[in-house]
């Protein structure tokens, strides 16, 4: 059964419990660490923002979780694997009145403007989320001007899967494949 917070809002079942006081600023508490503690806190912040009715901000926290420097052996990953399912759940479950922007465009820009560290893997993760956004929001378009101006070729789901298998954490490609219908 999906839990509700004190205000009756559904908690995302694919994220750890949050805290009503958490916000993006909470991420500063981990300092320069980008490991397991960073990852877990980003997931908790995403849950908190989701439950406050801020799906776009929750998605940004999931982006931060995807940027964590993990080896795949961290204990937190056994309970909270890469948050592809949480990403989809938030996109599908948001209320119409809650701002979400254009996730398709957001992930295209994120994938094509990624910087170090772990640039290649993080870019493929953004493309993976771009596919999820396309399935959830089939009428939302990416950025055709950027595609034309920069000659961007959007990858296919099989290409994304291969890259996640080659560069992602152990089992990450499987978690993504189980999240998409492509």
C-alpha positions as a LaTeX table, in Angstrom:
\begin{tabular}{lrrr}
\hline
Residue & $x$ (\AA) & $y$ (\AA) & $z$ (\AA) \\
\hline
Unk1 & 0.00 & 0.00 & 0.00 \\
Unk2 & 1.31 & 3.44 & $-0.89$ \\
Unk3 & 1.92 & 5.65 & 2.13 \\
Unk4 & 0.56 & 9.12 & 2.59 \\
Unk5 & 2.19 & 11.99 & 4.42 \\
Unk6 & 0.57 & 13.93 & 7.27 \\
Unk7 & $-1.33$ & 16.03 & 4.71 \\
Unk8 & $-2.75$ & 12.98 & 2.94 \\
Unk9 & $-0.49$ & 13.23 & $-0.13$ \\
Unk10 & 0.64 & 10.01 & $-1.72$ \\
Unk11 & 4.28 & 9.15 & $-1.29$ \\
Unk12 & 6.14 & 7.89 & $-4.33$ \\
Unk13 & 6.66 & 4.16 & $-3.63$ \\
Unk14 & 9.97 & 4.23 & $-5.51$ \\
Unk15 & 11.59 & 6.80 & $-3.22$ \\
Unk16 & 12.60 & 6.71 & 0.44 \\
Unk17 & 10.64 & 8.76 & 2.96 \\
Unk18 & 11.24 & 12.47 & 2.82 \\
Unk19 & 10.95 & 15.14 & 5.46 \\
Unk20 & 8.61 & 18.13 & 5.21 \\
Unk21 & 11.50 & 20.48 & 5.94 \\
Unk22 & 13.65 & 19.22 & 3.03 \\
Unk23 & 14.26 & 21.37 & $-0.03$ \\
Unk24 & 16.98 & 21.69 & $-2.63$ \\
Unk25 & 19.00 & 23.65 & $-0.04$ \\
Unk26 & 19.09 & 20.53 & 2.14 \\
Unk27 & 21.57 & 19.04 & $-0.34$ \\
Unk28 & 24.22 & 21.41 & 1.01 \\
Unk29 & 24.41 & 19.32 & 4.17 \\
Unk30 & 26.49 & 16.67 & 2.39 \\
Unk31 & 29.13 & 19.21 & 1.35 \\
Unk32 & 31.29 & 18.07 & $-1.54$ \\
Unk33 & 30.40 & 14.40 & $-1.10$ \\
Unk34 & 28.75 & 12.99 & $-4.21$ \\
Unk35 & 28.57 & 9.39 & $-3.03$ \\
Unk36 & 26.03 & 7.27 & $-1.24$ \\
Unk37 & 24.90 & 9.93 & 1.27 \\
Unk38 & 24.40 & 12.44 & $-1.57$ \\
Unk39 & 22.40 & 9.93 & $-3.60$ \\
Unk40 & 20.14 & 8.95 & $-0.71$ \\
Unk41 & 19.53 & 12.55 & 0.33 \\
Unk42 & 18.68 & 13.56 & $-3.26$ \\
Unk43 & 16.07 & 10.79 & $-3.35$ \\
Unk44 & 14.65 & 11.89 & 0.00 \\
Unk45 & 14.54 & 15.52 & $-1.16$ \\
Unk46 & 12.74 & 14.43 & $-4.34$ \\
Unk47 & 10.12 & 12.66 & $-2.22$ \\
Unk48 & 9.70 & 15.74 & $-0.01$ \\
Unk49 & 9.27 & 18.06 & $-2.98$ \\
Unk50 & 6.88 & 15.64 & $-4.66$ \\
Unk51 & 4.72 & 15.48 & $-1.55$ \\
Unk52 & 4.67 & 19.28 & $-1.38$ \\
Unk53 & 3.17 & 19.38 & $-4.87$ \\
Unk54 & 6.38 & 20.38 & $-6.66$ \\
Unk55 & 6.93 & 17.70 & $-9.33$ \\
Unk56 & 9.32 & 19.77 & $-11.46$ \\
Unk57 & 11.58 & 20.36 & $-8.46$ \\
Unk58 & 11.32 & 16.67 & $-7.53$ \\
Unk59 & 12.53 & 15.79 & $-11.04$ \\
Unk60 & 15.50 & 18.12 & $-10.60$ \\
Unk61 & 16.42 & 16.26 & $-7.42$ \\
Unk62 & 16.22 & 12.97 & $-9.27$ \\
Unk63 & 18.61 & 14.47 & $-11.83$ \\
Unk64 & 20.96 & 15.17 & $-8.91$ \\
Unk65 & 20.63 & 11.57 & $-7.71$ \\
Unk66 & 21.60 & 10.41 & $-11.21$ \\
Unk67 & 24.76 & 12.52 & $-10.90$ \\
Unk68 & 25.99 & 10.70 & $-7.78$ \\
Unk69 & 29.37 & 9.03 & $-7.96$ \\
Unk70 & 28.45 & 5.44 & $-7.16$ \\
Unk71 & 30.22 & 2.15 & $-7.85$ \\
Unk72 & 27.10 & $-0.02$ & $-7.78$ \\
Unk73 & 28.13 & $-1.76$ & $-4.56$ \\
Unk74 & 26.53 & 0.78 & $-2.21$ \\
Unk75 & 23.95 & $-0.60$ & 0.22 \\
Unk76 & 21.43 & 2.14 & $-0.65$ \\
Unk77 & 21.15 & 0.79 & $-4.21$ \\
Unk78 & 19.73 & $-2.53$ & $-3.01$ \\
Unk79 & 16.65 & $-0.73$ & $-1.70$ \\
Unk80 & 16.68 & 2.36 & $-3.94$ \\
Unk81 & 18.03 & 1.54 & $-7.42$ \\
Unk82 & 18.57 & 4.23 & $-10.06$ \\
Unk83 & 15.33 & 6.21 & $-9.94$ \\
Unk84 & 13.91 & 5.61 & $-13.40$ \\
Unk85 & 10.65 & 4.22 & $-11.95$ \\
Unk86 & 10.38 & 7.18 & $-9.57$ \\
Unk87 & 10.91 & 9.55 & $-12.50$ \\
Unk88 & 8.07 & 7.94 & $-14.44$ \\
Unk89 & 5.81 & 7.78 & $-11.38$ \\
Unk90 & 6.24 & 11.49 & $-10.70$ \\
Unk91 & 5.58 & 12.45 & $-14.32$ \\
Unk92 & 2.50 & 10.24 & $-14.50$ \\
Unk93 & 1.16 & 11.14 & $-11.08$ \\
Unk94 & 1.44 & 14.88 & $-11.04$ \\
Unk95 & $-1.70$ & 16.95 & $-10.83$ \\
Unk96 & $-2.52$ & 19.09 & $-13.85$ \\
Unk97 & $-2.32$ & 22.23 & $-11.75$ \\
Unk98 & 1.27 & 21.46 & $-10.63$ \\
Unk99 & 4.01 & 22.90 & $-12.83$ \\
Unk100 & 6.16 & 20.37 & $-14.59$ \\
Unk101 & 7.38 & 22.33 & $-17.61$ \\
Unk102 & 8.32 & 20.30 & $-20.67$ \\
Unk103 & 10.28 & 17.27 & $-19.43$ \\
Unk104 & 11.00 & 16.19 & $-22.99$ \\
Unk105 & 12.80 & 19.45 & $-23.76$ \\
Unk106 & 14.43 & 19.48 & $-20.32$ \\
Unk107 & 16.01 & 16.05 & $-20.78$ \\
Unk108 & 17.12 & 16.82 & $-24.35$ \\
Unk109 & 18.91 & 19.92 & $-23.10$ \\
Unk110 & 20.36 & 18.06 & $-20.12$ \\
Unk111 & 21.65 & 15.21 & $-22.31$ \\
Unk112 & 23.28 & 17.51 & $-24.85$ \\
Unk113 & 24.78 & 20.03 & $-22.42$ \\
Unk114 & 26.20 & 17.68 & $-19.82$ \\
Unk115 & 29.56 & 18.50 & $-18.30$ \\
Unk116 & 32.04 & 16.47 & $-16.26$ \\
Unk117 & 32.25 & 14.58 & $-14.01$ \\
Unk118 & 30.92 & 11.34 & $-15.50$ \\
Unk119 & 29.65 & 13.27 & $-18.49$ \\
Unk120 & 29.00 & 10.33 & $-20.82$ \\
Unk121 & 27.05 & 8.22 & $-18.32$ \\
Unk122 & 25.04 & 11.18 & $-17.08$ \\
Unk123 & 24.19 & 12.14 & $-20.67$ \\
Unk124 & 22.89 & 8.62 & $-21.40$ \\
Unk125 & 20.84 & 8.71 & $-18.22$ \\
Unk126 & 19.28 & 11.99 & $-19.39$ \\
Unk127 & 18.46 & 10.41 & $-22.75$ \\
Unk128 & 16.93 & 7.47 & $-20.87$ \\
Unk129 & 14.69 & 9.91 & $-18.97$ \\
Unk130 & 13.92 & 11.68 & $-22.27$ \\
Unk131 & 12.41 & 8.40 & $-23.52$ \\
Unk132 & 10.34 & 8.08 & $-20.34$ \\
Unk133 & 9.11 & 11.68 & $-20.76$ \\
Unk134 & 8.18 & 10.94 & $-24.38$ \\
Unk135 & 6.08 & 7.98 & $-23.32$ \\
Unk136 & 4.33 & 9.90 & $-20.55$ \\
Unk137 & 3.89 & 13.11 & $-22.58$ \\
Unk138 & 3.59 & 12.03 & $-26.24$ \\
Unk139 & 2.38 & 15.48 & $-27.28$ \\
Unk140 & 5.40 & 17.28 & $-25.78$ \\
Unk141 & 8.15 & 17.98 & $-28.26$ \\
Unk142 & 11.84 & 18.33 & $-27.60$ \\
Unk143 & 13.68 & 21.38 & $-28.89$ \\
Unk144 & 13.60 & 21.28 & $-32.72$ \\
Unk145 & 15.63 & 24.48 & $-32.99$ \\
Unk146 & 18.45 & 23.01 & $-30.92$ \\
Unk147 & 18.28 & 19.74 & $-32.90$ \\
Unk148 & 18.62 & 21.60 & $-36.19$ \\
Unk149 & 21.16 & 24.18 & $-35.06$ \\
Unk150 & 23.43 & 21.67 & $-33.31$ \\
Unk151 & 22.77 & 18.67 & $-35.56$ \\
Unk152 & 21.54 & 16.56 & $-32.67$ \\
Unk153 & 20.53 & 13.03 & $-33.54$ \\
Unk154 & 18.20 & 11.63 & $-30.91$ \\
Unk155 & 19.28 & 8.15 & $-29.85$ \\
Unk156 & 16.98 & 5.16 & $-30.13$ \\
Unk157 & 15.91 & 3.15 & $-27.08$ \\
Unk158 & 18.15 & 0.21 & $-28.13$ \\
Unk159 & 21.14 & 2.60 & $-28.34$ \\
Unk160 & 20.34 & 4.00 & $-24.91$ \\
Unk161 & 20.00 & 0.50 & $-23.47$ \\
Unk162 & 23.38 & $-0.50$ & $-24.90$ \\
Unk163 & 25.06 & 2.59 & $-23.47$ \\
Unk164 & 23.50 & 2.02 & $-20.03$ \\
Unk165 & 24.73 & $-1.57$ & $-20.19$ \\
Unk166 & 28.23 & $-0.39$ & $-21.14$ \\
Unk167 & 28.55 & 2.59 & $-18.79$ \\
Unk168 & 25.89 & 2.29 & $-16.09$ \\
Unk169 & 25.81 & 0.56 & $-12.75$ \\
Unk170 & 25.26 & $-3.17$ & $-12.61$ \\
Unk171 & 21.58 & $-3.76$ & $-13.33$ \\
Unk172 & 20.89 & $-0.15$ & $-14.29$ \\
Unk173 & 19.98 & $-0.96$ & $-17.88$ \\
Unk174 & 17.52 & $-3.58$ & $-16.62$ \\
Unk175 & 15.89 & $-1.04$ & $-14.26$ \\
Unk176 & 15.43 & 1.37 & $-17.16$ \\
Unk177 & 14.16 & $-1.32$ & $-19.54$ \\
Unk178 & 11.54 & $-2.36$ & $-16.94$ \\
Unk179 & 10.37 & 1.28 & $-16.78$ \\
Unk180 & 9.82 & 1.91 & $-20.48$ \\
Unk181 & 7.62 & 0.25 & $-23.05$ \\
Unk182 & 10.02 & 0.95 & $-25.93$ \\
\hline
\end{tabular}
